[in-house]
Amino acid sequence: MGILWFFLIFISLTAHGNAYGPGSCNHEGGLCRVGNCASGEYLAGFCFEPIILCCK
């Protein structure tokens, strides 16, 4: 069961879309990260605690 959770978290962290702007940035279009957003991105919310959702 632990492997399944690890795989699920890994997939959610590597999956990303091509959202630009607050209107189109959502779970499918943003990028989930641990810690801080990269340069040029802003914090849009949380994918799930403590994973944050960053958008361009």
MMTF fields as JSON, N, C-alpha, C and O atoms, coordinates in Angstrom:
{
  "mmtfVersion": "1.0.0",
  "mmtfProducer": "UNKNOWN",
  "numBonds": 223,
  "numAtoms": 224,
  "numGroups": 56,
  "numChains": 1,
  "numModels": 1,
  "chainsPerModel": [1],
  "groupsPerChain": [56],
  "chainIdList": ["A"],
  "bondAtomList": [4, 2, 8, 6, 12, 10, 16, 14, 20, 18, 24, 22, 28, 26, 32, 30, 36, 34, 40, 38, 44, 42, 48, 46, 52, 50, 56, 54, 60, 58, 64, 62, 68, 66, 72, 70, 76, 74, 80, 78, 84, 82, 88, 86, 92, 90, 96, 94, 100, 98, 104, 102, 108, 106, 112, 110, 116, 114, 120, 118, 124, 122, 128, 126, 132, 130, 136, 134, 140, 138, 144, 142, 148, 146, 152, 150, 156, 154, 160, 158, 164, 162, 168, 166, 172, 170, 176, 174, 180, 178, 184, 182, 188, 186, 192, 190, 196, 194, 200, 198, 204, 202, 208, 206, 212, 210, 216, 214, 220, 218],
  "bondOrderList": [1, 1, 1, 1, 1, 1, 1, 1, 1, 1, 1, 1, 1, 1, 1, 1, 1, 1, 1, 1, 1, 1, 1, 1, 1, 1, 1, 1, 1, 1, 1, 1, 1, 1, 1, 1, 1, 1, 1, 1, 1, 1, 1, 1, 1, 1, 1, 1, 1, 1, 1, 1, 1, 1, 1],
  "groupList": [{"groupName": "MET", "atomNameList": ["N", "CA", "C", "O"], "elementList": ["N", "C", "C", "O"], "formalChargeList": [0, 0, 0, 0], "bondAtomList": [1, 0, 2, 1, 3, 2], "bondOrderList": [1, 1, 2], "singleLetterCode": "M", "chemCompType": "L-PEPTIDE LINKING"}, {"groupName": "GLY", "atomNameList": ["N", "CA", "C", "O"], "elementList": ["N", "C", "C", "O"], "formalChargeList": [0, 0, 0, 0], "bondAtomList": [1, 0, 2, 1, 3, 2], "bondOrderList": [1, 1, 2], "singleLetterCode": "G", "chemCompType": "PEPTIDE LINKING"}, {"groupName": "ILE", "atomNameList": ["N", "CA", "C", "O"], "elementList": ["N", "C", "C", "O"], "formalChargeList": [0, 0, 0, 0], "bondAtomList": [1, 0, 2, 1, 3, 2], "bondOrderList": [1, 1, 2], "singleLetterCode": "I", "chemCompType": "L-PEPTIDE LINKING"}, {"groupName": "LEU", "atomNameList": ["N", "CA", "C", "O"], "elementList": ["N", "C", "C", "O"], "formalChargeList": [0, 0, 0, 0], "bondAtomList": [1, 0, 2, 1, 3, 2], "bondOrderList": [1, 1, 2], "singleLetterCode": "L", "chemCompType": "L-PEPTIDE LINKING"}, {"groupName": "TRP", "atomNameList": ["N", "CA", "C", "O"], "elementList": ["N", "C", "C", "O"], "formalChargeList": [0, 0, 0, 0], "bondAtomList": [1, 0, 2, 1, 3, 2], "bondOrderList": [1, 1, 2], "singleLetterCode": "W", "chemCompType": "L-PEPTIDE LINKING"}, {"groupName": "PHE", "atomNameList": ["N", "CA", "C", "O"], "elementList": ["N", "C", "C", "O"], "formalChargeList": [0, 0, 0, 0], "bondAtomList": [1, 0, 2, 1, 3, 2], "bondOrderList": [1, 1, 2], "singleLetterCode": "F", "chemCompType": "L-PEPTIDE LINKING"}, {"groupName": "SER", "atomNameList": ["N", "CA", "C", "O"], "elementList": ["N", "C", "C", "O"], "formalChargeList": [0, 0, 0, 0], "bondAtomList": [1, 0, 2, 1, 3, 2], "bondOrderList": [1, 1, 2], "singleLetterCode": "S", "chemCompType": "L-PEPTIDE LINKING"}, {"groupName": "THR", "atomNameList": ["N", "CA", "C", "O"], "elementList": ["N", "C", "C", "O"], "formalChargeList": [0, 0, 0, 0], "bondAtomList": [1, 0, 2, 1, 3, 2], "bondOrderList": [1, 1, 2], "singleLetterCode": "T", "chemCompType": "L-PEPTIDE LINKING"}, {"groupName": "ALA", "atomNameList": ["N", "CA", "C", "O"], "elementList": ["N", "C", "C", "O"], "formalChargeList": [0, 0, 0, 0], "bondAtomList": [1, 0, 2, 1, 3, 2], "bondOrderList": [1, 1, 2], "singleLetterCode": "A", "chemCompType": "L-PEPTIDE LINKING"}, {"groupName": "HIS", "atomNameList": ["N", "CA", "C", "O"], "elementList": ["N", "C", "C", "O"], "formalChargeList": [0, 0, 0, 0], "bondAtomList": [1, 0, 2, 1, 3, 2], "bondOrderList": [1, 1, 2], "singleLetterCode": "H", "chemCompType": "L-PEPTIDE LINKING"}, {"groupName": "ASN", "atomNameList": ["N", "CA", "C", "O"], "elementList": ["N", "C", "C", "O"], "formalChargeList": [0, 0, 0, 0], "bondAtomList": [1, 0, 2, 1, 3, 2], "bondOrderList": [1, 1, 2], "singleLetterCode": "N", "chemCompType": "L-PEPTIDE LINKING"}, {"groupName": "TYR", "atomNameList": ["N", "CA", "C", "O"], "elementList": ["N", "C", "C", "O"], "formalChargeList": [0, 0, 0, 0], "bondAtomList": [1, 0, 2, 1, 3, 2], "bondOrderList": [1, 1, 2], "singleLetterCode": "Y", "chemCompType": "L-PEPTIDE LINKING"}, {"groupName": "PRO", "atomNameList": ["N", "CA", "C", "O"], "elementList": ["N", "C", "C", "O"], "formalChargeList": [0, 0, 0, 0], "bondAtomList": [1, 0, 2, 1, 3, 2], "bondOrderList": [1, 1, 2], "singleLetterCode": "P", "chemCompType": "L-PEPTIDE LINKING"}, {"groupName": "CYS", "atomNameList": ["N", "CA", "C", "O"], "elementList": ["N", "C", "C", "O"], "formalChargeList": [0, 0, 0, 0], "bondAtomList": [1, 0, 2, 1, 3, 2], "bondOrderList": [1, 1, 2], "singleLetterCode": "C", "chemCompType": "L-PEPTIDE LINKING"}, {"groupName": "GLU", "atomNameList": ["N", "CA", "C", "O"], "elementList": ["N", "C", "C", "O"], "formalChargeList": [0, 0, 0, 0], "bondAtomList": [1, 0, 2, 1, 3, 2], "bondOrderList": [1, 1, 2], "singleLetterCode": "E", "chemCompType": "L-PEPTIDE LINKING"}, {"groupName": "ARG", "atomNameList": ["N", "CA", "C", "O"], "elementList": ["N", "C", "C", "O"], "formalChargeList": [0, 0, 0, 0], "bondAtomList": [1, 0, 2, 1, 3, 2], "bondOrderList": [1, 1, 2], "singleLetterCode": "R", "chemCompType": "L-PEPTIDE LINKING"}, {"groupName": "VAL", "atomNameList": ["N", "CA", "C", "O"], "elementList": ["N", "C", "C", "O"], "formalChargeList": [0, 0, 0, 0], "bondAtomList": [1, 0, 2, 1, 3, 2], "bondOrderList": [1, 1, 2], "singleLetterCode": "V", "chemCompType": "L-PEPTIDE LINKING"}, {"groupName": "LYS", "atomNameList": ["N", "CA", "C", "O"], "elementList": ["N", "C", "C", "O"], "formalChargeList": [0, 0, 0, 0], "bondAtomList": [1, 0, 2, 1, 3, 2], "bondOrderList": [1, 1, 2], "singleLetterCode": "K", "chemCompType": "L-PEPTIDE LINKING"}],
  "groupTypeList": [0, 1, 2, 3, 4, 5, 5, 3, 2, 5, 2, 6, 3, 7, 8, 9, 1, 10, 8, 11, 1, 12, 1, 6, 13, 10, 9, 14, 1, 1, 3, 13, 15, 16, 1, 10, 13, 8, 6, 1, 14, 11, 3, 8, 1, 5, 13, 5, 14, 12, 2, 2, 3, 13, 13, 17],
  "groupIdList": [1, 2, 3, 4, 5, 6, 7, 8, 9, 10, 11, 12, 13, 14, 15, 16, 17, 18, 19, 20, 21, 22, 23, 24, 25, 26, 27, 28, 29, 30, 31, 32, 33, 34, 35, 36, 37, 38, 39, 40, 41, 42, 43, 44, 45, 46, 47, 48, 49, 50, 51, 52, 53, 54, 55, 56],
  "secStructList": [7, 2, 2, 2, 2, 2, 2, 2, 2, 2, 2, 2, 2, 2, 7, 5, 7, 7, 7, 7, 1, 6, 6, 6, 7, 1, 6, 6, 6, 1, 3, 3, 3, 3, 1, 1, 7, 7, 6, 6, 7, 3, 3, 3, 3, 3, 3, 3, 6, 6, 3, 3, 3, 3, 3, 7],
  "xCoordList": [0.825, 0.0, 0.868, 0.502, 2.01, 2.916, 3.472, 3.661, 3.733, 4.234, 3.188, 3.522, 1.929, 0.837, 0.766, 0.611, 0.875, 0.847, 2.043, 1.908, 3.208, 4.408, 4.237, 4.57, 3.723, 3.507, 2.499, 2.712, 1.414, 0.389, 0.957, 0.685, 1.733, 2.338, 3.355, 3.415, 4.151, 5.14, 4.475, 4.94, 3.4, 2.678, 2.093, 2.16, 1.522, 0.918, 1.967, 1.667, 3.185, 4.241, 4.855, 5.328, 4.849, 5.455, 4.458, 4.857, 3.171, 2.157, 2.012, 1.959, 1.95, 1.771, 1.103, 1.041, 0.61, -0.061, 0.58, 1.754, -0.187, 0.355, -0.514, -0.863, -0.864, -1.749, -0.981, 0.152, -1.608, -1.051, -2.159, -3.17, -1.974, -2.965, -3.899, -4.078, -4.495, -5.324, -6.603, -7.108, -7.145, -8.39, -8.257, -9.195, -7.105, -6.938, -6.116, -5.984, -5.566, -4.727, -5.596, -6.237, -5.614, -6.348, -5.537, -4.371, -6.113, -5.377, -4.833, -3.759, -5.531, -5.064, -4.031, -3.225, -4.034, -3.159, -1.968, -1.004, -2.001, -0.893, 0.151, 0.062, 1.126, 2.206, 2.281, 2.456, 2.152, 2.23, 3.691, 4.472, 4.055, 5.439, 5.467, 4.472, 6.626, 6.885, 7.768, 8.8, 7.384, 8.199, 7.712, 6.613, 8.522, 8.205, 8.029, 8.506, 7.334, 7.18, 8.49, 9.274, 8.721, 9.924, 9.794, 8.721, 10.879, 10.882, 9.92, 9.928, 9.095, 8.119, 6.79, 5.873, 6.658, 5.407, 4.84, 5.561, 3.55, 2.932, 2.132, 1.688, 1.957, 1.211, -0.273, -0.827, -0.922, -2.342, -3.205, -4.417, -2.61, -3.38, -2.604, -1.376, -3.348, -2.743, -3.295, -4.506, -2.404, -2.849, -3.407, -4.515, -2.648, -3.04, -1.907, -0.761, -2.204, -1.201, -0.036, -0.3, 1.204, 1.789, 2.212, 3.067, 1.644, 1.991, 1.249, 0.026, 1.986, 1.388, 1.164, 1.822, 0.235, -0.068, 0.517, 0.142, 1.44, 2.093, 1.628, 1.421, 1.465, 1.041, 1.989, 2.64, 2.054, 2.901, 2.145, 2.678],
  "yCoordList": [-1.199, 0.0, 1.262, 2.273, 1.196, 2.338, 2.681, 3.852, 1.656, 1.871, 2.593, 3.467, 2.235, 2.881, 4.365, 5.182, 4.735, 6.147, 6.895, 8.02, 6.273, 6.9, 7.151, 8.229, 6.166, 6.297, 7.399, 8.189, 7.471, 8.496, 9.896, 10.809, 10.072, 11.374, 11.735, 12.885, 10.763, 11.022, 11.474, 12.42, 10.816, 11.185, 12.586, 13.372, 12.912, 14.234, 15.343, 16.467, 15.046, 16.057, 16.252, 17.342, 15.217, 15.339, 15.761, 16.213, 15.624, 16.012, 17.529, 18.155, 18.111, 19.549, 19.883, 19.052, 21.089, 21.534, 22.791, 23.055, 23.567, 24.771, 25.975, 26.74, 26.151, 27.242, 28.552, 28.597, 29.598, 30.945, 31.857, 32.03, 32.446, 33.359, 32.677, 31.46, 33.458, 32.897, 32.243, 31.329, 32.678, 32.105, 30.672, 29.886, 30.323, 28.983, 28.064, 26.878, 28.579, 27.758, 26.991, 27.581, 25.694, 24.827, 23.564, 23.523, 22.546, 21.312, 20.685, 20.084, 20.804, 20.225, 21.105, 20.6, 22.422, 23.321, 23.82, 24.293, 23.73, 24.223, 23.146, 22.044, 23.476, 22.552, 22.403, 23.39, 21.188, 20.93, 20.828, 20.116, 21.544, 21.557, 21.407, 21.648, 21.004, 20.973, 22.169, 22.358, 22.971, 24.123, 25.407, 25.869, 25.996, 27.293, 27.175, 26.23, 28.156, 28.23, 28.699, 29.4, 28.316, 28.72, 30.173, 30.767, 30.731, 32.099, 32.228, 31.403, 33.265, 33.483, 32.804, 32.934, 32.079, 31.422, 32.072, 32.743, 31.874, 32.389, 31.28, 30.335, 31.409, 30.439, 30.615, 31.682, 29.58, 29.654, 28.929, 29.141, 28.093, 27.342, 26.105, 26.063, 25.093, 23.848, 22.691, 22.583, 21.821, 20.57, 19.686, 19.161, 19.529, 18.942, 19.256, 19.394, 19.372, 19.784, 18.819, 17.617, 19.21, 20.539, 20.85, 21.71, 20.186, 20.376, 21.594, 21.679, 22.545, 23.792, 23.742, 22.986, 24.552, 24.664, 25.964, 27.042, 25.871, 27.045, 27.234, 26.261, 28.484, 28.813, 29.837, 30.598, 29.84, 30.802, 32.083, 33.025],
  "zCoordList": [0.0, 0.0, 0.0, -0.599, 0.67, 0.707, -0.664, -0.992, -1.461, -2.823, -3.652, -4.452, -3.469, -4.209, -3.881, -4.788, -2.604, -2.211, -2.777, -3.258, -2.72, -3.273, -4.767, -5.26, -5.484, -6.923, -7.22, -8.14, -6.467, -6.656, -6.426, -7.207, -5.374, -5.083, -6.166, -6.6, -6.601, -7.644, -8.937, -9.572, -9.333, -10.553, -10.419, -11.364, -9.264, -9.091, -9.107, -9.51, -8.677, -8.68, -10.062, -10.384, -10.865, -12.187, -13.247, -14.32, -12.972, -13.956, -13.957, -12.898, -15.136, -15.229, -16.546, -17.452, -16.645, -17.855, -18.386, -18.128, -19.126, -19.751, -19.434, -20.333, -18.182, -17.79, -17.707, -17.228, -18.176, -18.07, -17.581, -18.261, -16.398, -15.851, -14.877, -14.925, -13.993, -12.927, -13.425, -12.773, -14.557, -15.048, -15.511, -15.376, -16.056, -16.606, -15.714, -16.014, -14.635, -13.768, -12.79, -11.921, -12.932, -12.015, -11.83, -12.221, -11.253, -10.978, -12.255, -12.224, -13.363, -14.61, -15.3, -16.081, -15.032, -15.765, -14.994, -15.596, -13.669, -12.867, -12.633, -13.174, -11.831, -11.509, -9.998, -9.284, -9.513, -8.077, -7.667, -8.298, -6.608, -6.13, -4.616, -3.932, -4.11, -2.675, -2.363, -3.007, -1.395, -1.004, -1.621, -1.314, -2.496, -3.089, -4.596, -5.224, -5.159, -6.609, -7.236, -6.596, -8.47, -9.198, -9.642, -9.54, -10.128, -10.624, -11.799, -12.712, -11.769, -12.829, -12.576, -13.387, -11.468, -11.104, -9.855, -9.117, -9.617, -8.4, -7.732, -8.384, -6.432, -5.647, -5.904, -5.639, -6.416, -6.739, -5.718, -5.673, -4.916, -3.932, -3.511, -3.595, -3.055, -2.601, -3.408, -3.604, -3.878, -4.498, -3.388, -3.501, -2.338, -1.067, -0.117, -0.546, 1.173, 2.15, 2.141, 2.129, 2.146, 2.011, 0.571, 0.36, -0.396, -1.807, -2.339, -2.218, -2.932, -3.41, -4.915, -5.629, -5.383, -6.809, -7.323, -6.861, -8.284, -8.865, -10.298, -11.023, -10.705, -12.062, -12.657, -11.941, -13.979, -14.696, -14.908, -15.493]
}
